[in-house]
Amino acid sequence: MKDETKKKARAQNRPSTRDRILDATLLLFNEKGPSRVTTSEISGTVEINEGNLYYHFRTKEALISGLFSRFEGAAAAFVAGASSAPSDDPARYAGFLRQWFSLVWDYRFLFRDLIDLLAVAPSLADKIQTVSRLMGHALEEILGRMESEELISVPSEDRQPLLANVWIVATYWAVYLNLQQRVPELNEDHLAWGINQVSALFRPYLSPLARQAFEETRTSSQT
């Protein structure tokens, strides 16, 4: 009886075949890019036959959409956390920066290979715009809360350019490194580099207390 209970518990805790497919696809897409990954390679990584793969995802577009849905959920959770966080702790604001970068890092193929993805899954265009607007509003809210706590002071003429530049760098740093700096594979050092670039955008406007919190976040990303 105990053995049967243990088997049932293991079966319940094991990820579903669909989730294992998405996990493997994310790993391969991040490593090689969607255009260089075949369904045969995905099914081999999951250790299932291609028929089983097609049962869950009939096309590569369906795989991309499945992963983007995961990203949407994670982005929504990030926004909810940012909105409900205590507003009197500057370290929390610096932590938001690292959380977002970690999310972009986890789904870096979405940003690095965007043009290729839209060719395969054109339906992503509207979804990406929706997420971009959501994150833009969240960033503006975070900046407003920091201003109300006197952690940052941004002149009115600098506000929109700062928000736009933070969004561009925080979202497309991986694309810049890949295309402009010819970095073939990203690693944790590049993640730290990206965080430092965004920190540099905020730094001139931060109070001494907030500057210290951002500096600690930047330093921790390099260890």
Secondary structure, 3 states (H helix, E strand, C coil): CHHHHHHHHHHHHCCCHHHHHHHHHHHHHHHHCHHHCCHHHHHHHHCCCHHHHHHHCCCHHHHHHHHHHHHHHHHHHHHHHHHHCCCCCHHHHHHHHHHHHHHHHHCHHHHHCHHHHHHHCCCHHHHHHHHHHHHHHHHHHHHHHHHHCCCECCCHHHHHHHHHHHHHHHHHHHHHHHHCCCCCCCCHHHHHHHHHHHHHHHHHHECHHHHHHHHHHHHHCCC
